[in-house]
Amino acid sequence: MLIPIIGYTVMYVFLTIGHGAPSVFTPWLNISLESYYAVNRLLLAPSLFIAWLTATGVIWLLAGSQEVEPDFGKLLSSIGLAISISMCAGLLHDLPMSFLSAIGVLDARQHEADMNSDTVWRTLLWIAYGIYFLLILIHFPIAVKTATGMGGLRSRLTGWTGFIIFQLIFLVFNR
């Protein structure tokens, strides 16, 4: 989990240096657009940890209700690995873009607007997050199956439920 935590924290540092601000989507939290990325540097690690822990807890409860006795530590590490690997797809877009904003090659605010309109930047963003979504849909069930021994359909449904919980919590704090 350190890779996405460090990578996305650095991204928010770069966006703060580049004077970035959300342009289309209003953040769910009542934080001014001007200071949103600066504040998010501090929210990222705790929100990612809370989302990871809660998703794992839900998966653990669901697995336990299906006559499986999962080891919480093994499940936590498996889900953490699934999240880490999958989030690297988004970092492939987000980290270079934010770095280029910090050094003045890109205008962070204009790039944010470009990602939300019909441009090549939006296409690249959707490709990166499409890969993230595909990897999550693959990795969460594998993590559940590995940690619990549950069968195919049950591990997929349980893993995808955990992913929904993870993503909802993460989105509240990071968008």
N, C-alpha and C positions, 0 to 999 in steps of 0.2 A: 504494500500500500504506500510505501514511501515514494515510489516513482511517480504516481499520479499526484500525491500530495505536494511533493517538491516541484514537479513540472507545472502544475496549475497555480501554485503559489508564485512561482517565478513569472508565469504568464501575467498574473494580476499585478505584480510589481512592474513589469514592462508596460502594461496598459496604463498604469498610474503615471509612469514616467512619460509616456506618450500622450497623456491627457485624454485618454479614451473615456467613453461614456456610452451606456446602452442607448440605442437610437429608436428602435421600433418597439421592442418588448419592454413594458414597464416592469421593473423588479417587483416581486411579491412583497418583499420587506420594505418598510417605509424608510428608505435610504435615498438621499438625493442622488440624482443621476450624476452630478459632478463628482461626488465622493464614493460612488458605488464600488468601483474597482479597488479603491484604496481600502475600503472597509472589507471587501471580499477577501483581501489577503489574509485577514484575521479570521474570517468565517469559514474559509475553505477546509482547513484540516479538521476542525471540530465537526462540521456538517458532514464531511465525507466519513469520518469515524462513526458518527451517530447513524448515518444511513447504512453503513456496512454492518454495524452491530445489530441494528433493528432488523434488517433484512435477514441476517443470519438467525436471529431469535425467532422470527416468523417461520423460517424454513425449519428450524429445529422443532418448533411446536407442531408444525404440519407433519413432519416426519414422525415425530413421537406419537401422533394420533393415528398413524398408519401401522402401528405395531412394529416400528423400527426404533431401536435404541441408539440414536446418533450420539457420537462424542462431540460435544460443543466446540472444543478446541480444534479438532480436526475439520469440522464444518466451517468454523471461522477462518481458518487458514486457507481452506479450499475456495471459499467464496472470495476472500481477499485476493487470492491469485487470479481468479476469474475477472474480478473488477480491474485489477492492475493491468493485466494483459489487454483487456478490451479498451480501457481508457487511453491506452497509448495511441490508438487510431485517431482520436480527437486531438491529442497532443501534436501529432504530425502536422496538423493545420494550425492549431492555436498558438503553439510556442514560437514557430518562425514568424508568424504574422505579428505577434505581440513584440517580438524582438525588433522586427523591421519598423514597427511603430515607435519603439523606444529610441531607436537611433535616427529617426526622422526620415526614413526612406518611404514609409507609408504614413498617411494621416489616419490615426486610429479611429476618429469619429467618422470620417468618410468611408473607411474600410468597413466599419460596423454597418453603416447605411448600405454599402455595396453588397454585404452579405445577406441583406434582406430585400434585395431587388434583383432583377434578372441580369446577373453579371456572371463572369467566370468565377469570381470569388464565392458566390453562392453555390455554384456547381461544385467547386472544390470542397466547400464546407459540407455540403450534402453527401458527397462521396466519403469524406472522412467520418462523418457521423453515421452514415449507412453501414460502413465497415464496423464501427463501434457497436451499432445495434445488432448486426449479424453475429459478431463475436460474442456479445453478451448472451444472445439467444442460444448459442452453442455452448459457451463456457459455464453458464450457471447450471444447466442440467448435468453437465459432466461433473461439476464440483459436487452437486448433490448426490449423484450416483456414486462417485468415488468415496465421499465421506459417510454415506449411509448404507450403501448397497442396494438402494431401491431400484426397481426395474425402470425400463425406458419411459413409458407414459407417465408414471407417477413421478419420476425424477424430473421430467420435462415440466409438468404442471406445477410441481412444487418449486422448481428453480425459477420458472417464469413468474410465479407469484412473488417470490423473493425479489426478483429484479424489479417488478412494478413498485414494490415497497421502497427499495433502494432508490429508484429513479425519482419517485414522488418526493421523498425527503430531500434528496440532493437538489431537485429543481426549486423547492421552496427557498433554499438558502443561496442558490447560485443562479437564479434567473428571476 
